[in-house]
């Protein structure tokens, strides 16, 4: 909190498409740690309020190192600096940051976020919020689709205690202490480290360090220090921010039920106001806070918010957690736990939004494939993909696996429409389960998947066994003349999937004959009655048979209404036409008269 009672605000609560409410369970916790849902229910029972037990610096430090030990593949603790008392040999309190990401030891090209807490010593709930966030991101990794996807696709840096000396002093001596514990040499102590950043860095003298909302009086609770970044605590955050590529940041404070963005020193709108408003109001929609430009509370200079935005190109947001009635650190457990719980969803939203802080339209429209009977054929996957910045056509892929096996990847090619992309999944045997997802990249390098949190959410279908046999239809019986072509017709046969094979079998002149296909042709040169059997086969191997009888004679009147039609009429017509043609040529020869 900025040390004064807040005035009324002009709020802008706007729902945005980025803010997708996502209710997350609290992570399961180890022995000797609170189970949040159980404690909430206990705190709400009749009787005296249950006090919340806030954790001091050493307890939080131990949680960070335990987290690193328990989740070494996705969590790593970094010592980013020392507290003031540590630099003087008076204490041993490092400023610790924990990085959470898959391949945590590698600096991957992934969107980065910074989340900080406890600039001000008395604002204890802020550290509790980010500790719970750390536990959710690590304990739920692998079991919660969204959490797992965020850890895989982001680099998340969290600093639970920016002011370690101040925290321990406030918890042990003066619970209203705000500043760090620098000895100012004149009988006063402390610098307000959230007035010690180097101003707005936008060329406006009004936004420079030590201006409005700060004091040069060492006894003031908003004393800004001797010069910008005079304090080791702000130096640590500065160096971290300048050596990373943070897209978005949150700085948690108490109190006010507010979500705020730059500027803090002027009512002039920042260059990226539209984006800041959209993201800020999206987060406020999740925790029920009021969304406003930071100056709406009261003007300030030298705070983290303006410097991160103007000096490090970070879209920075400041949360004032809880109401005035709650105070800086509410005693009641039910209130503290409520503050923790309500701020996890907006923090996750911020982490997700780091992938595209301008949130340009980008969509994969795909109708997932459903279960199907075994057909032995490829299945076509079609998606309509649009992006305001354009789709990178070389980076559209279909990724799939069979029966939870290894993943395979195949490119999707443009279809007939400019936005249509197509790929094929190979046929699989009955009983198989196919998982797949689509990956697309726009021309700015933003990656989108369908489903959104693949591969933790997947499109899935099964290949079902086909137990229904096909139906064979050999057509009606018929007659034919010797030497006339006979066309078999099995077009009346059908199957619920498809017919894979048709075989026509009969005995001719003592030998077995087999013909294949729906309408094969055969010429009988020997009179007789022939029984022809049609066998149809579906892809699963189910069969059915039907038979027809063909009578072959030396003299036969063509049965034009029969399925089996001899070719004598056509042959006779051909002979007649040939004779007429020869006669006309003879009449046309020289020296001949009609």
Buried (B, 14 or more C-beta within 10 A) or exposed (E): BBBEEBEEBEBBEBEBEBBBEBEBBBBEBEEEBBEBEEBBEBBEEEEEEBEBEBBBBEEBBEBBEBBBEEBEEBBBBBEBBBBBBBEBEEBEBBBBBBBBBBEBEEEEEBBBBBBBBBBBBBBBBBBBBBBBBBBBBBBBBEEBBBBBBBBBBBBBBBBBBBBBBBBBBBBEEEBEBBBBBBEBEEEBBBBBBBBBBBBBBBEBEBBBBBBBBBBEEBEBBBBBBBEBBBBBBBBBBBEBBEEBBBBBBBBBBBBBBBBBBBBBBBEBEBEBBEBBBBBBBBBBBBBEBBBBBBBBBBBBBBBBBBBBBBBBBBBBBBBBBBBEEBBBBBEBBBBBBBBBBBBBBBBBBBBBBBBBBBBEEBBBEBEEBEEBBBBBBEBEBBBBBBBEBEBBBEBBBBBBBBEEEEEEEBEBEBBEEEBBBBBBBEBBEBEBBBBBBBBBBBEBEBBBBBBBBBBBBBBBBBBBEBEEBBBBBBBBBBBBBBBBBBBBBBEBBEBEBBBBEBBBBBEBEEEEEEBEEBBBEBEBEEEEEBEBBBBBBBBBEBBBEBBBBBBBBEEBEBBEEBBBBBBBEEBEEEEEEEEEEEEEEEEEEEEEEE
